Amino acid sequence: MSRNKSLGEDGITSKILQRAYESLPKSTAAIYNGCFRTACFPKIWKRAKIIPIVKSGKETCEDMTKY
């Protein structure tokens, strides 16, 4: 898990998740394994905010490859 990723809508950064795992590895693993075993994940984990970034020099282009 990259520490350079932005935080999600829940406000939890990857650094927080890594520290939680370092402090409580069995509990953290149990939560994730339970989600995988039951195929039940919190709805907030399934959401993403996508912000397209236009490539330099293609600002006026109408093609999807400009991102």
Secondary structure as UniProt FT lines:
FT   TURN            3..4
FT   TURN            9..10
FT   HELIX           14..23
FT   HELIX           25..38
FT   HELIX           43..46
FT   TURN            56..57
FT   TURN            59..60
FT   HELIX           64..66
//
